[in-house]
Amino acid sequence: MVFDKQLNYQSVLDGLGSGILIFDDEDRLVMENLSARNLLGADLKLIRASGWAAASALFNSRTNPGTETADAARKRALESARPVRFRIYRAGEYIPCWASTVYATSGEAFTMITLEVADWSAMTDLLDHFRDEVEHAATATMGHTKLITNTLKSPKKNETTEALGKRVAGFVTLITTHMHRQERLMKLFNRLELIRTGKLAEMIRNDRKKLNLANFIEDFIEGLPEVTLIDPETEQQDYRARITSSIPDDLMIYAPPGRVADILHDLLRNAIMYSMKATPIMIMANSSTGNQSVQIDVVDEGYGIRAKEFERVFAPFERARQPQIIGEFGYGLSLYLCKQEVEAMSGKIWFESEEGVGTTFSFKLPQWRDDATQPSLSSPSSID
């Protein structure tokens, strides 16, 4: 296909999904696109009238302490040939943005601001799940409570105390299952909310510290009995006995311990649920080339993932359709959250799997450096 040289630049910009604002060297807004008009609404009239001064005031409102301002991002973009990332607050959420410099054929420098339009369908779906789960749990719990009351008031004729206890215990198990699912869904909701509001990066920045990975993993495994990883409806097992680790003593990472624990809980939950209960699960780690990062692997010998299901693994509310997986209760959200959280820590996550052989989930996190020049959170997925 021959490119139409007469294609209008404005029509190209209007065809982009991200909002675009372009300012000249006199701070005037000289071009915008349809997505920017939809995103900024009436505020765009002020920016047209007052230029960068109005845009800066709008973009810098409600900026968190320590977060780069739009002015600083623009200045850095003009001084370098690379786009600079920042974010703005609008309509109750933080929007990722880029500032970059583009040049006219005359050599004049323009500033292009790109406003990413977030897709929060995952949040909408989660709210729908949460509402349905709460309604179902409330109705079911009330029903089970009445059954317990009636059972205790009017036991079956000649029923032994042991048999009565088993019947009541069955109802209590059902109630426990509903409460566990609500609690788990609420935790997922809280993690997703941190991403939506832009608070995750701030939390990571405040909580990250030097961690000896071997000691951290040892404490993590010892604490597993206190965590309900598996849905109560699933046949209970001593999954801690299946988990072993192989971590060099001198590996140090720079990360928030709570986030790392959440990710490991999610990866272990999948490994336990989607493998036979007699098979081993191994947590391994090693330093990457150049000592820039540490790779952590969670290895199982489970059912594996079909190749045609690979693209669904990190998608929100998507679960593999294999019989062994569909039969287990889950929301299909934990791996999506793991990916967002690992990338927010300047890391990356991936997996390798073969159906019938097993799966290895791997993620890299920044390695602690004694020179005190720790990696920034400004460049997600900066680890190779």
C-alpha positions, -999 to 999 in steps of 0.1 A, spaced: 0 0 0 14 34 -10 12 60 19 -9 90 10 14 119 12 -16 143 15 -28 126 47 -37 153 72 -16 153 104 -47 162 124 -65 131 112 -36 110 122 -35 124 157 -73 120 160 -69 84 152 -47 77 182 -62 63 214 -39 84 236 -45 121 242 -19 144 224 -11 180 232 17 199 213 32 232 226 56 255 207 86 272 222 65 301 232 43 278 254 13 281 231 -9 250 224 -6 245 187 -22 211 182 -44 186 201 -63 155 192 -97 140 197 -87 118 227 -73 149 245 -105 168 239 -125 139 254 -102 135 283 -97 172 293 -132 185 284 -138 221 293 -103 225 308 -89 224 272 -104 258 265 -83 273 293 -52 255 279 -59 269 245 -62 304 259 -33 304 284 -10 277 269 15 258 290 9 279 322 -27 266 323 -17 230 314 10 230 341 -14 243 368 -39 216 358 -13 188 356 5 196 388 -26 197 410 -27 169 436 8 158 427 22 134 454 53 146 473 84 133 455 66 129 422 80 146 392 60 176 381 49 183 345 72 213 344 102 192 354 93 164 330 90 189 301 124 205 310 141 171 311 125 162 278 137 194 261 172 187 274 173 151 262 163 131 232 142 106 252 106 108 264 101 115 301 74 98 321 52 116 346 16 115 357 -14 137 363 -45 134 386 -79 137 369 -114 125 377 -103 104 407 -74 86 391 -38 91 382 -31 91 344 3 80 331 18 107 307 49 112 286 67 145 277 89 144 246 105 168 222 97 169 185 114 191 159 101 209 129 120 209 97 131 245 106 147 231 138 121 246 161 115 225 192 80 215 202 69 197 234 45 168 229 25 156 259 9 122 256 -19 113 280 -26 76 283 -62 66 284 -65 39 311 -88 9 306 -104 2 340 -127 -25 327 -109 -48 352 -121 -26 381 -156 -26 367 -156 -63 364 -142 -67 399 -169 -45 414 -195 -66 396 -179 -98 410 -177 -82 445 -214 -72 445 -225 -106 433 -202 -124 458 -214 -103 488 -251 -108 478 -246 -145 474 -225 -149 506 -250 -129 527 -280 -149 514 -262 -182 518 -248 -174 553 -283 -164 565 -297 -196 552 -269 -217 568 -273 -199 601 -310 -207 602 -303 -243 594 -278 -245 623 -303 -229 646 -331 -253 635 -308 -283 637 -298 -275 673 -334 -267 683 -349 -298 667 -323 -326 663 -333 -357 644 -348 -385 666 -321 -408 680 -294 -387 664 -261 -390 683 -242 -359 695 -214 -369 671 -237 -370 641 -253 -337 651 -218 -321 654 -209 -333 619 -240 -318 605 -234 -284 622 -197 -286 612 -208 -290 575 -228 -258 577 -200 -239 594 -176 -250 566 -200 -236 540 -201 -203 559 -163 -202 563 -160 -207 525 -182 -177 518 -163 -155 542 -130 -166 529 -140 -157 493 -153 -123 504 -120 -116 522 -99 -127 493 -120 -107 468 -116 -76 491 -78 -80 491 -78 -82 454 -99 -52 452 -75 -32 475 -45 -42 454 -63 -31 422 -73 1 438 -37 9 446 -29 6 409 -59 26 397 -52 56 420 -15 56 414 -7 49 450 12 17 443 44 34 432 44 56 463 38 26 486 67 7 469 90 38 472 82 41 509 83 4 518 111 -10 498 143 -20 517 173 -42 515 162 -79 519 183 -110 523 164 -132 500 174 -165 516 162 -153 551 131 -138 536 120 -170 518 128 -191 549 105 -169 570 79 -168 543 77 -206 541 76 -210 579 46 -185 579 26 -203 553 5 -223 578 -9 -190 590 -21 -181 555 -52 -196 539 -39 -201 503 -64 -226 491 -102 -221 489 -118 -240 519 -139 -259 494 -108 -275 480 -95 -307 496 -71 -296 523 -36 -308 523 -3 -301 540 11 -280 511 39 -266 532 56 -300 531 57 -299 493 75 -266 491 113 -264 492 137 -236 483 172 -231 469 184 -195 475 221 -184 477 229 -169 511 243 -137 496 214 -126 474 200 -92 483 170 -75 467 156 -40 470 119 -44 473 89 -40 497 85 -73 516 47 -71 516 45 -68 478 70 -97 473 50 -119 497 18 -112 479 33 -122 446 48 -154 460 15 -163 477 -3 -159 443 23 -180 424 23 -207 451 -15 -208 452 -15 -215 414 12 -241 418 -6 -259 446 -41 -258 430 -30 -269 395 -8 -299 404 -12 -332 421 -8 -330 459 22 -353 459 43 -333 435 70 -310 447 72 -272 444 105 -254 444 113 -217 449 147 -209 434 167 -177 428 199 -165 412 216 -133 403 214 -120 368 243 -111 346 259 -79 358 243 -82 393 216 -57 383 187 -80 392 176 -112 410 155 -138 393 131 -157 414 115 -189 400 85 -209 413 86 -243 397 59 -270 398 54 -304 382 17 -298 377 -8 -299 349 9 -273 328 -7 -247 305 -18 -254 270 0 -233 244 -32 -218 231 -40 -205 266 -7 -186 271 -21 -152 261 -48 -155 287 -24 -160 317 -18 -123 326 -52 -110 314 -77 -99 341 -106 -123 348 -93 -148 323 -87 -184 333 -74 -214 313 -102 -237 302 -85 -270 310 -107 -293 331 -83 -295 360 -82 -257 362 -118 -249 356 -128 -272 385 -109 -250 410 -124 -218 424 -107 -186 414 -113 -151 401 -86 -150 374 -72 -118 387 -41 -126 408 -16 -130 379 -28 -98 364 -21 -81 397 13 -98 400 23 -84 366 13 -49 375 31 -50 408 63 -66 395 65 -40 368 58 -12 393 89 -24 412 110 -20 379 109 -57 373 94 -81 349 75 -114 351 70 -143 326 64 -180 326 74 -212 308 50 -242 307 44 -275 290 11 -293 294 14 -325 315 50 -315 326 47 -284 347 51 -246 349 77 -222 360 68 -186 368 98 -163 370 101 -127 380 131 -103 383 135 -76 409 162 -50 414 193 -63 433 205 -43 462 237 -24 454 260 -12 482 269 19 463 235 33 474 225 42 438 193 22 438 171 19 407 143 44 402 107 35 399 103 60 369 110 33 343 87 3 347 101 -30 333 136 -15 331 152 -48 340 164 -69 310 
